[in-house]
Amino acid sequence: MNTGPPVMPKINHGSSMIVEDHLKKVLTMTRGASWKPADNSLLPNSQHSCFGDFPNEYMKKAASTVEPVPKIDECEVSIAASGKGK
């Protein structure tokens, strides 16, 4: 039996942040706007992988122009639709 004072749980920065996140989540259940931990502007930007960012020459290049949509007649493969049968 422990006859000393009751042992209080340790409250540190990490546990207080977890409690705060949970309380924010519970409070936003009654509002229309949802709360996400990733929306915090104080968090650092995420990296491409767990080992860091990729070099620029390995990154996928964005498409510079919009490709034209082919005409429907050019994509048609049915002889009945084209009218070029017998």
C-alpha beads as a LAMMPS data file, in Angstrom:
LAMMPS data file: protein, C-alpha beads

86 atoms
85 bonds

1 atom types
1 bond types

-500.0 500.0 xlo xhi
-500.0 500.0 ylo yhi
-500.0 500.0 zlo zhi

Masses

1 110.0

Atoms # bond

1 1 1 0.000 0.000 0.000
2 1 1 1.109 3.449 -0.873
3 1 1 0.621 5.766 2.084
4 1 1 2.134 8.830 0.413
5 1 1 0.339 11.554 -1.505
6 1 1 -1.524 10.509 -4.665
7 1 1 0.673 10.328 -7.735
8 1 1 -0.333 12.929 -10.289
9 1 1 0.300 12.228 -13.967
10 1 1 3.162 14.181 -15.466
11 1 1 2.044 16.945 -17.781
12 1 1 4.654 17.899 -20.325
13 1 1 4.562 19.825 -23.594
14 1 1 3.721 16.776 -25.717
15 1 1 0.828 15.592 -23.585
16 1 1 -0.628 19.087 -23.303
17 1 1 -0.493 19.458 -27.114
18 1 1 -2.312 16.126 -27.538
19 1 1 -5.022 17.228 -25.111
20 1 1 -5.328 20.587 -26.864
21 1 1 -5.667 18.910 -30.284
22 1 1 -8.353 16.580 -28.956
23 1 1 -10.299 19.456 -27.382
24 1 1 -10.151 21.445 -30.633
25 1 1 -11.440 18.410 -32.524
26 1 1 -14.317 17.956 -30.072
27 1 1 -15.236 21.647 -30.178
28 1 1 -15.325 21.726 -33.988
29 1 1 -17.850 18.876 -34.091
30 1 1 -20.565 21.444 -33.371
31 1 1 -19.353 23.958 -35.972
32 1 1 -19.364 23.728 -39.746
33 1 1 -15.630 24.266 -40.188
34 1 1 -13.477 21.242 -39.507
35 1 1 -10.179 21.472 -37.671
36 1 1 -7.134 19.605 -38.908
37 1 1 -3.771 19.487 -37.142
38 1 1 -2.006 19.921 -40.507
39 1 1 -3.597 23.384 -40.928
40 1 1 -1.292 24.762 -38.238
41 1 1 0.887 27.445 -39.853
42 1 1 3.601 26.946 -37.235
43 1 1 4.360 23.383 -38.381
44 1 1 7.319 22.908 -40.743
45 1 1 6.599 21.957 -44.337
46 1 1 6.659 18.242 -44.986
47 1 1 9.501 16.714 -46.963
48 1 1 9.282 14.554 -50.077
49 1 1 10.455 11.479 -48.183
50 1 1 11.624 10.525 -44.717
51 1 1 15.217 11.081 -45.921
52 1 1 14.636 14.655 -47.072
53 1 1 13.737 16.503 -50.238
54 1 1 14.597 15.147 -53.688
55 1 1 16.994 17.106 -55.928
56 1 1 15.300 19.402 -58.456
57 1 1 16.492 17.362 -61.459
58 1 1 14.580 14.304 -60.159
59 1 1 11.315 16.166 -59.588
60 1 1 8.484 15.655 -62.086
61 1 1 8.059 18.568 -64.423
62 1 1 4.614 20.114 -64.618
63 1 1 2.866 20.037 -67.982
64 1 1 3.322 23.444 -69.576
65 1 1 0.423 23.351 -72.028
66 1 1 -2.970 21.755 -72.268
67 1 1 -3.133 18.985 -74.850
68 1 1 -5.879 19.390 -77.475
69 1 1 -8.832 17.033 -77.252
70 1 1 -9.110 14.824 -80.367
71 1 1 -12.323 15.003 -82.361
72 1 1 -14.873 12.297 -81.665
73 1 1 -14.850 11.188 -85.328
74 1 1 -11.121 10.428 -85.139
75 1 1 -11.574 8.200 -82.073
76 1 1 -14.494 6.223 -83.510
77 1 1 -13.658 2.604 -84.433
78 1 1 -17.123 1.329 -85.341
79 1 1 -17.875 0.872 -89.058
80 1 1 -21.586 1.467 -88.394
81 1 1 -20.908 4.860 -86.798
82 1 1 -18.558 6.033 -89.543
83 1 1 -20.841 4.992 -92.430
84 1 1 -17.896 3.591 -94.398
85 1 1 -19.221 0.004 -94.504
86 1 1 -20.361 -1.761 -97.705

Bonds

1 1 1 2
2 1 2 3
3 1 3 4
4 1 4 5
5 1 5 6
6 1 6 7
7 1 7 8
8 1 8 9
9 1 9 10
10 1 10 11
11 1 11 12
12 1 12 13
13 1 13 14
14 1 14 15
15 1 15 16
16 1 16 17
17 1 17 18
18 1 18 19
19 1 19 20
20 1 20 21
21 1 21 22
22 1 22 23
23 1 23 24
24 1 24 25
25 1 25 26
26 1 26 27
27 1 27 28
28 1 28 29
29 1 29 30
30 1 30 31
31 1 31 32
32 1 32 33
33 1 33 34
34 1 34 35
35 1 35 36
36 1 36 37
37 1 37 38
38 1 38 39
39 1 39 40
40 1 40 41
41 1 41 42
42 1 42 43
43 1 43 44
44 1 44 45
45 1 45 46
46 1 46 47
47 1 47 48
48 1 48 49
49 1 49 50
50 1 50 51
51 1 51 52
52 1 52 53
53 1 53 54
54 1 54 55
55 1 55 56
56 1 56 57
57 1 57 58
58 1 58 59
59 1 59 60
60 1 60 61
61 1 61 62
62 1 62 63
63 1 63 64
64 1 64 65
65 1 65 66
66 1 66 67
67 1 67 68
68 1 68 69
69 1 69 70
70 1 70 71
71 1 71 72
72 1 72 73
73 1 73 74
74 1 74 75
75 1 75 76
76 1 76 77
77 1 77 78
78 1 78 79
79 1 79 80
80 1 80 81
81 1 81 82
82 1 82 83
83 1 83 84
84 1 84 85
85 1 85 86
